[in-house]
Amino acid sequence: MMKRKQTLYIILLPIVFAVGYFSCVVIHNKIADKHTDSIQVNLTKLFGKDIVKIDDNKCVDIDTLASHEKNLLIFWSPSCKFCRYFFQNKINSEVVGIFCFPLTDDFDYVEFFLKNHEIDYPQLVCSSPEGITSVEAPFVDAIPMFIVVDSQGNILKKQIGIDNVNTLLDSLYKDY
């Protein structure tokens, strides 16, 4: 009887794994295919007076977006290996405004990660009397999430995950 159970587990385990893996791939593709006009991002709230840069506590507001023709908003988590992989890309932040939003409460690790990888894109979080907290981002379906906006804050493109992220980056710099 015991041997029969073990045999059953050995047979079922790969099947369960395959079904789970396939489901994740299908679900990820469905999320990634959502149209940009189906999301609403309140950039005025996101870039309000309570959004500050982690490294120097300087406020960032909506006017910061107006200094670039295109801006890349990156919602990421330091616990996500795909997010960490993205930062291996070298992005020209003089041409495109880059604003990162670490969705975490472990800001010590964020600072450690940024220093170790020499990442100097602005990392933005909410400021409160008690200290810094993560950004409220109910529109983020999965991480990493990239939103390209123009200087008025209009959403031009949205991408979830790192699949084709190089294509996204190339499209940001194609006019330069």
C-alpha positions in Angstrom: 0.0 0.0 0.0 2.8 2.4 0.9 4.7 1.7 -2.3 1.5 2.3 -4.3 1.1 5.8 -2.7 4.8 6.6 -3.5 4.3 5.5 -7.1 1.2 7.7 -7.3 3.0 10.7 -6.0 5.9 10.1 -8.4 3.4 10.1 -11.3 1.2 13.0 -10.2 4.0 15.4 -9.1 5.3 16.2 -12.6 1.7 16.5 -13.9 0.8 19.0 -11.2 4.0 20.9 -11.8 3.3 21.1 -15.6 -0.3 22.2 -15.1 0.9 24.9 -12.6 3.7 26.1 -14.8 1.4 26.2 -17.9 -1.3 28.1 -15.9 1.3 30.7 -14.7 2.5 31.3 -18.3 -1.0 31.7 -19.6 -2.0 34.0 -16.8 1.2 36.1 -17.2 0.5 36.5 -20.9 -3.1 37.6 -20.3 -2.0 40.2 -17.8 0.8 41.4 -20.1 -1.6 41.9 -23.0 -3.9 44.3 -21.1 -4.3 47.6 -23.1 -2.9 50.8 -21.7 -6.2 52.6 -21.9 -7.7 50.2 -19.4 -5.5 51.4 -16.5 -6.0 54.7 -14.7 -2.9 56.1 -12.9 -3.4 59.2 -10.8 0.0 60.7 -11.5 -0.9 63.9 -9.6 -1.4 61.8 -6.5 1.6 59.6 -7.3 3.8 62.7 -7.8 2.3 64.7 -5.0 4.1 66.6 -2.4 4.4 63.5 -0.3 6.6 61.6 -2.8 10.2 61.8 -1.9 13.5 60.4 -3.1 14.9 57.7 -0.8 18.5 58.9 -0.9 18.1 62.6 -0.1 14.4 63.1 1.0 13.8 65.7 -1.8 10.2 66.0 -2.9 9.3 65.1 -6.5 6.2 66.6 -8.1 4.4 66.4 -11.4 6.5 69.3 -12.8 9.5 66.9 -12.7 7.8 65.0 -15.6 7.7 68.1 -17.7 11.5 68.2 -18.0 11.5 65.1 -20.2 9.5 64.3 -23.4 9.1 60.7 -22.2 9.3 59.2 -18.7 9.7 55.6 -17.6 8.0 54.7 -14.3 9.3 51.4 -12.9 7.4 49.6 -10.2 9.6 46.9 -8.7 10.4 45.0 -5.6 13.9 44.1 -4.3 12.6 40.6 -3.5 11.8 40.0 -7.2 14.6 38.4 -9.2 13.2 39.6 -12.5 13.2 43.2 -11.1 16.8 42.8 -10.1 17.6 41.5 -13.6 16.1 44.6 -15.2 18.6 46.9 -13.4 21.4 45.3 -15.4 20.2 47.4 -18.3 22.0 50.7 -18.7 19.5 53.4 -19.4 20.3 57.0 -20.5 18.5 59.0 -17.9 19.4 62.3 -19.5 17.1 61.6 -22.5 14.3 59.7 -20.6 13.1 60.5 -17.1 13.4 57.4 -15.0 11.4 57.2 -11.8 11.5 54.0 -9.7 9.0 52.9 -7.1 10.2 50.1 -4.9 7.1 48.3 -3.6 8.5 47.2 -0.3 8.9 48.1 3.4 12.5 46.8 3.5 14.2 50.1 2.6 17.5 49.1 4.2 17.7 46.3 1.6 16.7 48.7 -1.2 19.6 51.1 -0.3 22.0 48.2 0.0 20.9 46.8 -3.4 21.1 50.2 -5.1 24.6 50.9 -3.7 25.9 47.4 -4.7 24.7 47.8 -8.2 25.5 51.5 -8.6 21.9 52.4 -9.5 21.3 56.1 -9.4 17.8 56.4 -10.8 15.4 58.2 -8.4 13.8 55.8 -6.1 10.5 57.4 -4.9 8.4 56.6 -1.8 5.7 58.2 0.3 6.8 60.3 3.2 4.8 60.5 6.4 5.5 61.9 9.9 6.6 58.5 10.9 9.1 58.0 8.0 9.1 56.6 4.6 6.5 54.1 3.4 6.0 52.3 0.1 3.9 53.9 -2.7 0.2 53.1 -2.9 -0.1 51.5 -6.3 -3.4 49.6 -6.6 -3.1 49.7 -10.4 0.1 47.5 -10.4 -1.0 44.1 -11.5 2.4 42.4 -11.2 6.0 43.3 -10.9 8.1 44.6 -12.5 5.7 47.0 -14.2 6.8 49.7 -16.6 4.7 52.7 -17.6 5.8 55.2 -20.2 4.3 58.6 -19.9 4.7 61.9 -21.7 5.5 65.2 -20.1 1.9 65.8 -19.3 1.5 62.5 -17.5 -0.5 60.7 -20.3 0.2 57.0 -20.4 1.8 56.0 -23.7 2.7 52.4 -23.0 2.5 49.8 -20.2 4.4 46.6 -19.8 4.4 44.0 -17.1 7.4 41.7 -16.6 10.8 41.7 -18.3 9.7 39.9 -21.5 10.6 42.2 -24.4 11.9 44.9 -22.0 14.8 45.6 -24.4 12.2 46.4 -27.1 10.5 48.8 -24.7 13.8 50.5 -23.9 14.7 50.7 -27.6 11.3 52.4 -28.3 12.1 55.0 -25.7 15.3 56.0 -27.4 14.4 55.5 -31.1 14.1 59.3 -31.7 17.5 60.1 -30.3 
